[in-house]
Amino acid sequence: MHTIVCAFILNQPNVMALGASGAISGVLILFALLNPKEIIFLFGIIPLPAIWAAILFMGIDAYGLFNQARGVMSPIGYGAHLGGAMVGIIYYFVIRLSKIN
């Protein structure tokens, strides 16, 4: 997803990425969808229900990507985070559909 975002939204196809934050984002979203009322501690001190923490993180990433598209450069791969979240959401629906059948 990072490559697609860099090539088509940021018009900078040569931007490299390193890390696993997109995968962590996917795991966070999947956990929040499967356990929406579980408590996640934001910054280790602020308790939030998992679903609200996931929505907050996705909102921050969407805002960051919007700013990057407007030309505000940041070393954070917001597209990778949102791509990971998208995979987590898709996987959630795959799990749900497999339980129905």
N, C-alpha and C positions, 0 to 999 in steps of 0.2 A: 504494500500500500504506500509506503514511503516513496518508492520509485515513481509510482503513478502520480502522487501528489506533487512531487518535485518537478516532474516532466510537464504535467498538464495544468496545474494550478499555479505553481510558482515560476514556471518557465525556466527552471534551472535543473536540467536532467542529470548533471554531474555531481550533485550533492550526495556525499556519502553518509552512511549511517552506521552506528556501532552500538550494540546493546540489546537488551531483551525487554525493554519497557513496553513494546507493543504486545508481547506475549503476556506480560504481567497485567496489562490493561484488560486483555481478554479473560484472564483468570478472575480478575476482580469483578468484571461485569457478570460472568457466569455465576460466580459465588453469590453476587447480589441478587440475581434473578432466581436462583435456587433457594436462597435464604434471606429474603428481603428484610426481615426484622432483626437479624443478628446485628450485634453492635460492632462497628469498626471504629477504632480510635484514630482520628485525624491528627497527624503530627504526634501521635502517641499520647495525646491528652484530651482531645475533644471527642466525646462519644457521639456517634451518628448511626442511625439505622443503615445497614449495608446498601439498601437501594438508594437512599439519599446521598450517601458518599459516592456511589457510582455515578449518579446523575451530576453531582458537583464536579467530579473529575472529568466527565465527558464534556460538561459545559466549559470548563477551563480549557480543555484541549480544543474545542470548537472555536472558542474566542481566540486562542493562540494561533490556530490555523487561519482564521479570518484576518488577523493582523499580519501574518506572514504573507498572505495573498495580496495585502495592500502595500507590501514593501518593507514592513518592519521585520528585519531578520533576527532570528533567534536560533541558538544551537540545539533547540529541542525539536524532536521529530513528532510534532503533533499529529501529522498524517499517519504515522506508524501507530500511535496510541489509538486513534480512532479506527484504524484498520483492525487492530487487535480487538477492540471493543465490538466491532462488527462481527468478527469471527466468534467471539463469545456469545453474542446474541443469536447468531445462526446455530451454533452448537446447542444452545438452550432449547431452541425450537426442534432440533433434531432429537434431543433427549425426550422432550414432551411428546412428539409424534410417535416415537418408538414405544412409549409407555401406553399410548392409546391403542395401538394395533396389537 
